[in-house]
Amino acid sequence: MVEFGEQLRRAREEKGMTQQTLAEQLFVSRQSVSRWECGDRYPDLITTKKISQILDVSLDDLMSGKEMIKVVERNPVIENKVANNIMIALYAIVVLYYSIDLVNELLALYVQPDKYLWNWGIAISALKIVIFTYGLVTAIRGTLSPKKMGVVIAAFLGLKILNFFIELAEGFYLDGTSMSMRGIWLDCIFSIVLVLAVLILFIGKKNQIIWLLVISFLSLVKIIRNLIDCYDIISFARFNNSLPEDQRWIMVSDTTYSSVISLLLPVALYALIIFQTYTLYRKRKILMNFDESNSVPVR
């Protein structure tokens, strides 16, 4: 069976078109067309349909069922340039934030080793840097496929679960927190279910709508909870600031702003997870519709 790249080149040449001409009609770069013909990359499904219309060839002749699956499973989940740039910027901010946090923790440990003992938070921050650096690099290269994206999301959520059990073992929650133990355990269970749903949809390739709904709902719950916590911190800081100086409980410091940022970053990440999930589900759904309308034997 002729590969997509070779089929595309033949159809283009039979039509008497250059790579540049085809690229202009598709609103992409000539290099993109060249990569498609070399087999390095695949166009998305919408672009593939446009190519078949421009070159007057059927979708069946242009691309096999297996190759159509590769379009979704090998290409980046987010192919829109604007959305991809936003994701890159967010990953870069997360890497920078955790890098600064890690440096501050290590400096405190070095300057006052008796006061600041080694804690698991340092190791988890380092792992988060590794995870999001991997996501950042693959996003920049345009290779953040569903499998790789699933690994990034699951690893990020898995570290949050691990951190919960570490803090539980060290007695962190025994000193009293803003949440009840029931609420803390519920939040942990939500995270575990969210990880399982991400693994099933992104890596297991189970494209049922139930997994889209589960991921979206649990991510939304996480967003709302973080926004409420953020609002509480800001409200407390404002109330504290309104008191006479001698009656203030604490001084609003960099720690307050750091706490707000540490809550807002996950909000952006969970919103991104919802967008990534919807985008992947939609692309796979388009593939299924193409399969049904063109009777492509997908195996």
N, C-alpha and C positions, 0 to 999 in steps of 0.2 A: 504494500500500500504506500502510495506517495505521501510523504510528510507534508504538513501544512505549509512550511516555508517554501518548499520546491513547487508546490501547487500554486501558491500565491505568486511566485516569480513567473511561472509559465503563463498564468492568467493575465498578469500585468503586461508581459511582453506581447502576448497575442492581441491585447487591447491597444498596443502601441504606446503605452504610458511609461514614463520614467518613474523612478522612486520618488523624485521631488514632486512630480505632478500628482501622484497618488497621495503623497503626504499632505499637499496643499488642500486637496479635496476632503481629506479626513481631519484637517486642522491638527496635525501632529508634525513632528520633525522628520526629516529624511532619515536620520539615524534610527528612529523608531521602526520605520519600514525596513531598513537594512537589517536590524536585529531580528525582526519577524522572519525575514527570508532566510537568515542564517540559522534560525532555530534557537536563538538565545533567549527570546522572549515570545510571548503570545499577546495579541491584542485582546482587550476585553470583549465580552460577547456582543455588546451593542455595536462596537467598532467592527467586529467581524461581520455582522449583518450588513453594515454600511458598505464594507468591502465587497461583499457578494453582490450587492445592488450596483455598485459602481463598475465592477468588472463583468457583470452579466453572467455570473456563475452561481449555481445553487450552493446552499450552505453544506449540503451533503457532499458535493464534489470538492468543496474548499477545505472542509475539516471533518475528520472522523469523530465518532463518539468519544473515543479515548482522549483525543486531543482536546475536545471541548471540556472534558473533565480537568485536563491539565490547565486550561485557561483559568479556572477558578482556584484549583488547589496549588498551583505553582506561582501564579501572579500575586502581587501584593493585594491584601484585602482592600486597602484604601488606595485607589488609583487616581482619584481627583487630586490635582496638584495643590490646590488651596487647602483642602482638608488634610492632605499629607504633610504640608508645611506646618499647619497648626499642631499636628501630632508630633512632629519633629521638635518644634519649639517647646511643647509641653514636656516631652521626654528630657530635653536639654535642661529645662528649669528644674525638673525633679532631680536629675543627676547633680546639678550645681547645688541645690538645697541640701541633699544628703551628704555631698562632699564637704560643704562648709560645716555641717553638723558633726560629721566624723572628725574633721580636723580640730574643732573646738573640744570635742570629747577627749581626743588623744593628747591635746595640749594640756588640758586640765589634769589628765592622768599623769603626764610627765612632770608638770610643775609641782603638783601636790599629790604625790602617790599615796600618802597616808589618808588623805581626805576623800579622794576620788578612786575608788576601787574599780578594777575591771568589771564590766557588766556585759551581759549578752546584747544589750542595745547597740554597742559598738560593732559587734560582729554582724548583727542584723542590718545595720545601716550600711556596712561594707557590702553585704550581699545585695542590698537594694541598688547600690551604685552599679554593681556588676550586671544585674538584671536589666536595668533601664539603659545602661550603656550599650548592652547587646541590642536592645530594642531600637535605640537611637541610631546605631551604626547600620543595622539592617534596613531601617526606614529610609535613611539617607541613600543607601545603595539601591533602594527600590526592590528589596527581596523579602519584605516582611509578609510572608505567605500565611495562610490560615494556621498552619501547624506551628510556625515560629511565633506568631502572635498569641496563639493559645498558650504556648510555653511561657511567654512574658507575663501574660495576665494571671495564669495559674500560679506561677512562682511568686508574684507580688502578693496575691491573696494568701498563698501558703505561708509566707513569712509572717503575715499578720496573725494567722492562726497559731503558728509556732511561738510567736512573741506572747500571745495570750497564755499558753500553757507554761511557758517559762516564768512569766510573772505570777501565775497562779501557784506554781511550785515554790517560788521564793517568798510567798506570803504577801505580795504587793496589794492584793485586793482585801486583805484582812484589816488594813489600816483605814478603810472607808473610802469610797469613791462616790462620784456623782450619780452612779447607776447602782441599782440593786444587783445582787449576785444573779438573780433570775434574769435580769436584763442583760447582764454581761454574758451569761451562758447562751442566751437566745441569740445575741449578736454573733457569738462564735459559731453556733449551729448554722446561722444564715450564711456565714463566710464559707463553711464547709460545703453546704449545698451549692453555693455559687461556684466554687472551684470545680465540683463535680459536673455542673451544667456546662461550664466553659470547656472542660476536657471533652465532654460528650459532643458538643457542637463543633468546636474548632478542630480538635484532633480526631475524635471519633467519627466525624462527618455525618452525624445524625441530624438532619436538617428539619426535624419536626418543629412546628411552631411553639410547642410547649416549652422547649428549651430557650427560645427567644423570649417568651413571656417570663420564664423563671429568672433569667439573667437580668432582664429589664426591670422587673419588679424588685428583686433583691438589691440591685444597684441603686434604684431609686430610694429604697428604704435607707441605704447607707448614706446617700446624699442628704436626705432630709435630716437624719440624725446628726450628721456633721454640721449642717447649717444651724441646727438648733443649738448645738454645743458652742458653735462660733458666736451666735447671737448672745448666749448666756455670758460668755467671756467678755464681749464688748460691752454689754449692759452693766456688768459688774465693774468694769474698769471706769465707765462713765460715772456710775453712782459713787464709786470710791473717790474719783477726782472731784466730785461736787462737794465733798465734805471738807470742813476746815482742815488745814494741814496737820494740826495736832490730833485730829480724830480719824485720820485715814488709817485703814488696816494695813494696806501695803502700798508701796509706790509702783505705779505703772511703769514697767521696765521693758527691756528688749524681750524678756521671757514671754510677756503677754502677746507681743506682736508675733513672736516665733510660734506661740501656741495657735494663733489665728491662722498663720500660714500653713502650719502642719495639719490643720483641719480643712483648709480650702484646697490644698493640693490633691488630697484624695477625692474631693468633690469633682474636680476637673477630670481626674483619672476615671472615676466611675461613670461620668457622663461620656467620656471617650469610649469606655467599654460598651455602653449601650449603643453608641453610634457604630462601633466596629462590628458588634453582633448583628445589628440590623442590616448593615452593608453586606456582610457575608451571607446572611440568610437570603437577602434579596438576589444576590448574584447566583446562588445555587438554585433559587426558585426560577430565575430566568433560564438557567440551563435545563431544568426540568420541562419548562414550557417549550423551549427549542426542541427538546427531545420528542415531545408529544406532537408538535406541529410539523416537524420534519421527519418523524419516524426514524430518528438516528438510533442505531443499536448501541446503547450505553451499557457497558459491562464493568 
